[in-house]
Each structure stands twice: as structure tokens, then as C-alpha cells.
Amino acid sequence: MEYGLIGEKLGHSFSKQIHGSIDDYDYILKEIPKDEVAAFMEKRDFKGINVTIPYKETVIPMLDEIDETAAEIGAVNTVVNRNGKLKGFNTDAEGMKAMLLREGMDFKDKKVLILGTGGTSKTALYVSKKLGAKQVFRVSRSEKDGCITYDEAYSAHSDANFIINTTPVGMYPETSKCPVESERFKNLSGVADAIFHPLRSNLILEAEARGIKACGGLYMLAGQAVYARTHFLGLKETDTKLIQKAYREVLKGVRNIVLIGMPSCGKSTVGKEIMRATGLPLFDTDSEIVKRIGCSISDFFKEKGEKEFRRIEREVIAELSKNGGKIISTGGGAVLDPMNVRELKRDGIIIFIDRSIDRLTPTADRPLLQNREMLEKLFKDRYGIYKAAADVTIDGNGSITENTKRVLAAADLENI
């Protein structure tokens, strides 16, 4: 093993993809039980490694040297082997700083709450202070290590300006959870989550719904990897342009492109063109539902009704949304259910193909769209819902080629 990542559980890690996008060295994911970490470090059979949960503090006594930043933070996420001597660094700090600044989060003279007590929480504390925060509090279920409790955070610090989550609460596969009741903090200017799988945790989705700046941890992961590469290869300077490159390259493979809009707006056709352009698999939610119910949607509506159809649709969307790297073309009514919107947003960018009503066509096989009158009513009822659900709205009145290009641009894939 020359380069790689060690941790207890790495099934969710994107580190191999990120390092593969910034250099051509071999990078291995290595899961190590707690009782084997010391032996692994003592063997020193590597050139450079990243360290993740729960070993960022565990490895410190096993090192010959630790750099000033890592020592101040009290956590190490990068270790290099120079002629048998192990030196520890913390590149999470630079990665987190790059993420927060990219989102325009100004911590100067602000109050920051950091959720969690592990190595990443210490990194967040360090970065918050470096960015000029006036008050910073770590929040824990207990008051150990100088932390405040969640009850105290709600009662005494509801005026906090920023929240940074460093706990695993909300991480895949337990994506329904949220570490804090963020709506109780009325002065929030920004929310950051170190979690990167899903791309948008419930904490992030709730902040976005309130119009608050929010970011998940993928950009931080890309940033720390680029800075780790500098130490791995013994470079004098860090090529920070690689952060955006790594972020975009990995995002292509882990984010869903979700198409929403009225029936006959071109979702399925554009989806096929995107599939040809990107190589990503295409899933049509209505087609997946037909496979499950064993009959046409029109016949199912007549026999079982819309309520039962929407229940099955919810199940199909939840299943398709679990992991990224696909194109999802949704049924016209999919986003009527807020639960569907939340599931689709977790690992996807929702793009509304906004095609004007005079270019839409009623279809006899659609139970709610059999004539022009029904079409116009549906358009009026749903248009605002589509706009509210979408991350991006594109003009859908062009040709198939034009609309495909617009979707690819919206998904930051226009160079494909």
C-alpha cells in the first residue's frame, strides 16, 4: 500500500474517486478494526495515508512528529512516511475553510455552534476562530471536553449565526435523521455539514428551505484531498485549482440529475439524450411504477385510485434516490409530495423543464391529462410547485438538442 485511507467503516467513502481525479498514484481504501490500528501504524508500510473516523485522534501517539496546525487542533487526518519517520498533518482545516469561503460564509464577529466532539469538531473550532468568529461553542449530548448540551444550545444560544455539523447523524444509510432542530435558531446565516453522503443531509435541506446558505461536505473532502496530495508528494505549494476539478469530477458520478415538469414537456426524451452524452443510466419513475404494478397507469388509476398510485410512486422514488450517479425522469405529479422532493434532493439536482402550455399535448393514456381543459387546469395548479421544487429552471421551449444542452449546463456538465 503506497497511498490510501484508513478508517473503521469506509463503504460510503468517495476518497478513492477524488484522489484518482487529481493524480495517478494508486489509492486504496483500507478498513481497520480498532485493535489493529497500532500494528498497522507500527509496520509503516505506506508512503502516505489519510485517516478518518474514528482514528483522527487515535493515531497521534503513534507518530514521530506532528505539524503545528494538527497539534493545535488535536486531530490528524494525513500521515506521511519519510524514511521511516511518520509525520501527521491536518488538511481537513484547509478543506473546511475552502468550503465555507466558497459558500460566502462570513464568520467575523459571529456566533458559531459546532455539533459533535470528535476530531472534525476540533477542526471546525480551529477554522471558526481563524475566520474571526466572536463566540464558538461545541455542542454534545454531555458536557464533556468543555461542550455545552443541546438543551443549553436551544435555551442560551438560539441567536447563533452559524451551525457546523461534525456528527455522523444524517449520514447514509440513516438519512432520515437530523442532528439538531435548526428551526429553533432564528438568526442563522449559514449551515455546513461535514457529511458528504448524502450530498444534502436533512440539516442542509432544512436550511435551504429557509433560504439559508448551506453546504454539504463534498467540497471539504475534495479540498482536504488536494492538500493531502501536497504532503504525499512532498510538493512546495498546493495547486488549489485542483479542488474545483476534483469536486466537479466526483460530483458527476455521485449526483443524480432529476428532471421534473409537466407531462409531454420532454423529460423522457431529454433524459435519453443526457444518457447518451454522459453514460449515466436513465430511470423513468412512471416506467418503474408500471413494472411494479403490472398494468398501465391509466388502468391502475381506474381500479385503485390516485391515492394508491401516489403511495407506490413514493416508494419507487425513495428507492431510486438512495444513491447517486443516475438520471431520474419523474412523472408529472411526483413533486406534489414534499417527501418525494426531499428524497430527490438528497443526492440530486432537480431541474424543471419549463415548457409553455401551448407546446404541451394532452394524452389519452394519462388519467389526469386527457384533454386541453384538463391540461390547462393541471398546468395552472402545478406550475408554482415545479418552480418551488426545482434547484434550477431551464427554458424547455427549444429543440431536443437545445433543451439537452441547457440541462447539461444546469448540471455543470456542459463540457461533455
C-alpha positions as CSV (number, residue, x, y, z in Angstrom):
1,M,0.0,0.0,0.0
2,E,1.5,3.3,-1.1
3,Y,-1.3,5.7,-0.6
4,G,-4.8,5.3,0.9
5,L,-7.4,5.9,3.5
6,I,-7.8,4.1,6.8
7,G,-10.9,4.1,9.0
8,E,-13.3,1.7,10.7
9,K,-16.0,1.8,8.0
10,L,-15.4,3.1,4.5
11,G,-18.3,1.9,2.5
12,H,-19.5,5.4,1.9
13,S,-16.1,7.0,1.1
14,F,-15.5,8.9,-2.1
15,S,-11.8,9.4,-1.4
16,K,-10.6,6.9,-4.0
17,Q,-12.5,8.7,-6.8
18,I,-11.3,12.1,-5.6
19,H,-7.6,11.2,-5.4
20,G,-8.0,9.4,-8.8
21,S,-9.1,12.7,-10.3
22,I,-6.2,14.8,-9.0
23,D,-3.2,12.4,-9.6
24,D,-2.3,9.0,-10.9
25,Y,-1.0,7.3,-7.8
26,D,-2.6,4.2,-6.5
27,Y,-5.0,5.0,-3.6
28,I,-6.5,2.2,-1.5
29,L,-9.4,2.2,1.0
30,K,-8.4,0.1,4.0
31,E,-10.9,-0.7,6.8
32,I,-9.0,-1.4,10.0
33,P,-10.6,-2.6,13.3
34,K,-9.7,-0.6,16.4
35,D,-7.5,-3.2,17.8
36,E,-5.3,-3.4,14.7
37,V,-4.6,0.3,14.2
38,A,-1.5,0.3,16.3
39,A,0.0,-2.7,14.5
40,F,-0.7,-1.1,11.1
41,M,0.9,2.2,12.1
42,E,3.9,0.4,13.6
43,K,4.5,-1.6,10.4
44,R,4.7,1.7,8.4
45,D,4.1,0.0,5.1
46,F,2.9,3.1,3.3
47,K,4.1,6.4,1.8
48,G,1.1,8.4,2.8
49,I,-2.4,7.9,4.2
50,N,-5.5,9.8,5.1
51,V,-7.2,9.0,8.4
52,T,-10.9,9.2,9.0
53,I,-13.5,8.3,11.7
54,P,-12.7,7.2,14.4
55,Y,-8.9,7.4,14.3
56,K,-8.0,11.1,13.8
57,E,-7.0,11.3,17.4
58,T,-6.1,7.7,17.9
59,V,-3.0,7.8,15.6
60,I,-1.4,10.9,17.2
61,P,0.6,9.0,19.9
62,M,1.9,6.7,17.1
63,L,3.6,9.5,15.2
64,D,7.2,10.7,15.3
65,E,6.2,14.3,14.5
66,I,3.1,16.4,14.2
67,D,2.8,19.7,12.4
68,E,1.8,22.9,14.2
69,T,-1.7,23.1,12.9
70,A,-2.5,19.5,13.6
71,A,-1.1,19.9,17.1
72,E,-3.2,23.0,17.8
73,I,-6.3,21.2,16.6
74,G,-5.6,17.9,18.3
75,A,-6.5,15.8,15.3
76,V,-4.7,14.3,12.3
77,N,-6.2,13.2,9.0
78,T,-3.0,12.9,6.9
79,V,0.2,11.0,7.7
80,V,3.3,10.8,5.6
81,N,6.2,8.3,5.9
82,R,9.5,10.0,5.3
83,N,12.4,7.5,5.5
84,G,10.6,5.5,8.2
85,K,9.5,8.6,10.2
86,L,5.8,9.3,10.5
87,K,4.6,12.9,10.4
88,G,1.0,14.0,11.0
89,F,-0.9,16.9,9.4
90,N,-4.5,18.2,9.4
91,T,-5.6,19.1,5.9
92,D,-9.3,19.0,7.0
93,A,-8.8,22.5,8.2
94,E,-7.8,23.9,4.8
95,G,-10.6,21.8,3.2
96,M,-13.3,23.2,5.6
97,K,-12.0,26.7,5.2
98,A,-12.2,26.4,1.4
99,M,-15.7,25.1,1.6
100,L,-17.0,27.8,3.9
101,L,-15.4,30.6,1.9
102,R,-16.7,29.1,-1.3
103,E,-20.2,29.5,0.1
104,G,-19.6,33.1,1.2
105,M,-20.0,32.3,4.9
106,D,-18.6,35.3,6.8
107,F,-17.8,34.2,10.4
108,K,-16.2,37.6,11.5
109,D,-17.7,38.6,14.9
110,K,-20.4,35.9,14.7
111,K,-21.6,33.1,17.0
112,V,-20.9,29.6,15.8
113,L,-22.3,26.3,17.1
114,I,-20.3,23.1,16.3
115,L,-22.2,19.8,16.7
116,G,-20.0,17.0,17.9
117,T,-16.9,16.2,19.9
118,G,-14.6,14.2,17.6
119,G,-11.6,15.2,15.6
120,T,-13.6,17.1,12.9
121,S,-15.3,19.2,15.6
122,K,-11.9,20.3,16.8
123,T,-11.0,21.2,13.2
124,A,-14.2,23.2,12.9
125,L,-13.4,25.0,16.2
126,Y,-10.0,25.9,14.8
127,V,-11.3,27.1,11.5
128,S,-14.1,29.2,13.0
129,K,-11.6,31.0,15.2
130,K,-9.3,31.6,12.3
131,L,-12.2,33.1,10.3
132,G,-12.8,35.6,13.1
133,A,-15.8,34.1,14.9
134,K,-16.5,36.0,18.1
135,Q,-18.0,33.1,20.0
136,V,-17.7,29.4,19.3
137,F,-19.4,26.6,21.2
138,R,-19.1,22.8,20.7
139,V,-22.4,21.0,21.4
140,S,-22.7,17.5,22.7
141,R,-25.2,15.2,24.4
142,S,-23.0,15.6,27.5
143,E,-20.9,18.4,28.8
144,K,-17.5,16.7,28.4
145,D,-14.5,18.5,27.0
146,G,-16.0,21.9,27.6
147,C,-19.0,21.3,25.4
148,I,-22.5,22.6,26.0
149,T,-25.6,20.4,25.8
150,Y,-28.2,20.6,23.1
151,D,-30.7,21.9,25.7
152,E,-28.3,24.8,26.5
153,A,-27.8,25.5,22.8
154,Y,-31.5,25.9,22.4
155,S,-32.1,28.0,25.5
156,A,-29.0,30.2,25.7
157,H,-27.7,30.3,22.1
158,S,-30.8,30.4,19.9
159,D,-29.2,33.5,18.4
160,A,-26.4,31.6,16.8
161,N,-25.4,32.7,13.3
162,F,-23.8,29.5,12.0
163,I,-24.1,25.8,12.7
164,I,-21.5,23.3,11.6
165,N,-22.4,19.6,12.0
166,T,-19.5,17.2,12.6
167,T,-21.5,14.3,13.9
168,P,-22.5,11.3,11.7
169,V,-26.2,11.9,12.3
170,G,-27.9,12.0,9.0
171,M,-25.2,10.1,7.2
172,Y,-26.1,7.3,4.7
173,P,-27.9,4.9,5.3
174,E,-29.6,6.7,8.2
175,T,-30.6,9.7,6.1
176,S,-33.9,10.4,7.8
177,K,-32.2,11.7,10.9
178,C,-31.2,15.3,11.7
179,P,-28.7,16.2,14.5
180,V,-30.5,19.4,15.7
181,E,-33.8,21.3,15.4
182,S,-32.4,24.1,13.3
183,E,-35.7,25.9,13.0
184,R,-35.2,26.9,16.7
185,F,-32.3,29.1,15.6
186,K,-33.9,32.2,14.1
187,N,-30.7,34.2,13.3
188,L,-28.9,31.6,11.2
189,S,-26.9,32.9,8.2
190,G,-25.3,29.6,7.2
191,V,-25.3,25.9,7.9
192,A,-22.4,23.5,7.0
193,D,-22.4,19.7,7.3
194,A,-19.2,17.6,7.2
195,I,-21.4,14.8,5.9
196,F,-21.0,14.2,2.1
197,H,-23.1,11.1,1.7
198,P,-25.9,12.1,1.1
199,L,-24.8,15.2,-0.7
200,R,-27.5,17.1,1.1
201,S,-28.5,15.9,4.6
202,N,-31.7,16.8,6.3
203,L,-29.9,19.6,8.1
204,I,-28.9,21.1,4.7
205,L,-32.3,20.6,3.1
206,E,-34.0,22.3,6.1
207,A,-31.6,25.3,5.8
208,E,-32.1,25.6,2.1
209,A,-35.9,25.5,2.6
210,R,-35.5,28.6,4.8
211,G,-33.3,30.4,2.3
212,I,-30.2,30.0,4.4
213,K,-26.8,29.4,2.9
214,A,-25.9,25.7,3.2
215,C,-23.3,23.2,2.1
216,G,-22.6,19.5,2.5
217,G,-19.1,18.1,3.0
218,L,-18.1,17.0,-0.5
219,Y,-16.2,20.2,-1.3
220,M,-14.4,20.0,2.0
221,L,-13.5,16.4,1.2
222,A,-12.1,17.5,-2.2
223,G,-10.1,20.3,-0.6
224,Q,-8.5,18.2,2.1
225,A,-7.5,15.6,-0.5
226,V,-5.8,18.2,-2.6
227,Y,-3.8,19.5,0.4
228,A,-3.1,15.9,1.4
229,R,-1.6,15.3,-2.1
230,T,0.8,18.1,-1.4
231,H,2.2,16.3,1.6
232,F,2.1,12.9,0.0
233,L,4.3,14.0,-2.9
234,G,6.4,16.5,-0.9
235,L,5.4,19.5,-3.0
236,K,6.2,23.0,-2.0
237,E,2.9,24.5,-3.0
238,T,-0.7,23.3,-3.2
239,D,-2.5,23.6,-6.6
240,T,-5.8,24.9,-5.2
241,K,-7.3,24.8,-8.7
242,L,-7.4,21.1,-8.3
243,I,-10.1,21.4,-5.6
244,Q,-12.8,22.5,-8.0
245,K,-11.6,20.0,-10.6
246,A,-11.8,17.1,-8.1
247,Y,-15.2,18.3,-6.7
248,R,-16.7,18.5,-10.2
249,E,-15.3,15.2,-11.4
250,V,-16.6,13.3,-8.4
251,L,-19.9,15.1,-8.4
252,K,-20.6,13.8,-11.9
253,G,-20.6,10.3,-10.6
254,V,-22.3,10.6,-7.3
255,R,-25.2,13.1,-8.0
256,N,-28.5,12.4,-9.7
257,I,-29.8,14.6,-12.5
258,V,-33.6,14.8,-11.7
259,L,-35.9,16.0,-14.4
260,I,-39.3,17.4,-13.4
261,G,-42.1,19.1,-15.3
262,M,-45.5,18.7,-17.0
263,P,-46.3,15.6,-19.0
264,S,-45.1,16.0,-22.6
265,C,-42.5,18.7,-21.6
266,G,-39.7,16.4,-22.9
267,K,-38.4,14.8,-19.7
268,S,-38.0,11.3,-21.1
269,T,-36.6,12.4,-24.5
270,V,-34.1,14.8,-22.9
271,G,-33.2,12.1,-20.4
272,K,-32.3,9.7,-23.2
273,E,-30.1,12.4,-24.8
274,I,-28.4,13.0,-21.4
275,M,-27.8,9.3,-21.0
276,R,-26.1,9.2,-24.4
277,A,-23.9,12.2,-23.6
278,T,-22.9,11.2,-20.1
279,G,-23.1,7.4,-19.9
280,L,-25.3,7.7,-16.8
281,P,-28.2,5.2,-16.5
282,L,-31.7,6.6,-17.0
283,F,-34.7,5.7,-14.9
284,D,-38.2,6.8,-15.6
285,T,-40.3,6.7,-12.5
286,D,-43.5,6.0,-14.4
287,S,-41.9,3.1,-16.2
288,E,-40.6,1.7,-12.9
289,I,-44.1,2.0,-11.4
290,V,-45.6,0.1,-14.4
291,K,-43.1,-2.7,-13.8
292,R,-44.2,-2.9,-10.2
293,I,-48.0,-2.7,-10.7
294,G,-48.1,-4.9,-13.8
295,C,-50.5,-2.8,-15.8
296,S,-50.9,0.7,-17.3
297,I,-51.1,3.7,-15.1
298,S,-54.4,4.6,-16.6
299,D,-55.9,1.2,-15.7
300,F,-54.4,1.3,-12.2
301,F,-56.0,4.7,-11.6
302,K,-59.4,3.3,-12.6
303,E,-59.1,0.3,-10.3
304,K,-57.1,1.6,-7.3
305,G,-57.3,5.4,-7.5
306,E,-54.8,8.2,-7.3
307,K,-54.0,7.8,-3.6
308,E,-52.7,4.3,-4.0
309,F,-50.7,5.3,-7.1
310,R,-49.0,8.1,-5.2
311,R,-48.1,5.7,-2.4
312,I,-46.3,3.4,-4.9
313,E,-44.8,6.4,-6.6
314,R,-43.3,7.5,-3.2
315,E,-41.8,4.0,-2.7
316,V,-40.2,4.0,-6.2
317,I,-38.8,7.5,-5.8
318,A,-37.3,6.7,-2.4
319,E,-35.6,3.6,-3.9
320,L,-34.3,5.4,-6.9
321,S,-33.0,8.3,-4.8
322,K,-30.9,6.2,-2.4
323,N,-27.7,6.5,-4.4
324,G,-26.4,9.0,-7.0
325,G,-25.0,8.7,-10.4
326,K,-28.1,8.4,-12.4
327,I,-30.7,10.3,-14.4
328,I,-34.2,10.3,-13.0
329,S,-37.1,11.3,-15.2
330,T,-40.1,11.8,-12.9
331,G,-43.9,11.6,-13.5
332,G,-45.7,14.9,-13.8
333,G,-47.2,14.7,-10.3
334,A,-44.1,13.3,-8.5
335,V,-43.2,16.6,-6.9
336,L,-46.7,17.2,-5.5
337,D,-45.5,15.2,-2.5
338,P,-42.9,17.1,-0.4
339,M,-41.5,13.7,0.8
340,N,-40.6,12.9,-2.9
341,V,-38.9,16.3,-3.3
342,R,-36.8,15.8,-0.2
343,E,-35.7,12.3,-1.3
344,L,-34.9,13.5,-4.8
345,K,-32.8,16.5,-3.5
346,R,-30.7,14.4,-1.1
347,D,-28.3,13.2,-3.8
348,G,-29.7,15.0,-6.8
349,I,-30.1,18.3,-8.6
350,I,-33.7,18.9,-9.6
351,I,-34.1,20.6,-13.0
352,F,-37.5,21.9,-14.1
353,I,-38.0,21.8,-17.8
354,D,-40.3,24.8,-18.2
355,R,-42.2,24.3,-21.5
356,S,-45.0,26.7,-22.2
357,I,-48.6,25.4,-22.2
358,D,-49.2,25.9,-25.9
359,R,-46.4,23.4,-26.6
360,L,-47.8,20.7,-24.3
361,T,-50.0,17.9,-25.6
362,P,-52.9,16.1,-23.8
363,T,-52.6,12.3,-23.9
364,A,-55.4,9.8,-23.6
365,D,-53.2,7.4,-21.6
366,R,-52.8,9.9,-18.8
367,P,-55.8,9.8,-16.4
368,L,-55.4,13.5,-15.4
369,L,-54.4,14.8,-18.8
370,Q,-56.9,13.6,-21.4
371,N,-58.0,16.9,-22.9
372,R,-56.9,20.5,-23.3
373,E,-59.1,21.8,-20.5
374,M,-57.6,19.3,-18.0
375,L,-54.1,20.1,-19.3
376,E,-54.6,23.9,-18.7
377,K,-56.0,23.3,-15.2
378,L,-53.1,21.0,-14.3
379,F,-50.6,23.5,-15.6
380,K,-52.1,26.3,-13.5
381,D,-52.2,24.1,-10.4
382,R,-48.7,22.7,-10.7
383,Y,-46.6,25.4,-12.1
384,G,-45.7,27.1,-8.8
385,I,-45.0,23.7,-7.3
386,Y,-42.5,22.9,-10.0
387,K,-40.8,26.2,-9.6
388,A,-40.5,25.8,-5.8
389,A,-39.2,22.2,-6.0
390,A,-36.5,22.9,-8.6
391,D,-32.9,23.8,-7.9
392,V,-32.7,25.1,-11.5
393,T,-35.4,26.0,-14.1
394,I,-34.5,25.8,-17.8
395,D,-36.4,27.1,-20.8
396,G,-37.9,24.0,-22.3
397,N,-39.2,25.6,-25.5
398,G,-36.2,24.8,-27.6
399,S,-35.4,21.7,-29.7
400,I,-34.4,18.4,-28.1
401,T,-30.8,19.3,-28.7
402,E,-31.1,22.8,-27.2
403,N,-33.0,21.6,-24.2
404,T,-30.5,18.8,-23.6
405,K,-27.6,21.3,-23.7
406,R,-29.5,23.5,-21.2
407,V,-29.9,20.7,-18.8
408,L,-26.3,19.7,-19.1
409,A,-25.3,23.3,-18.4
410,A,-27.6,23.4,-15.4
411,A,-26.0,20.2,-14.1
412,D,-22.5,21.7,-14.7
413,L,-21.9,19.0,-17.4
414,E,-21.8,21.3,-20.4
415,N,-18.3,20.2,-21.4
416,I,-19.3,16.6,-22.1
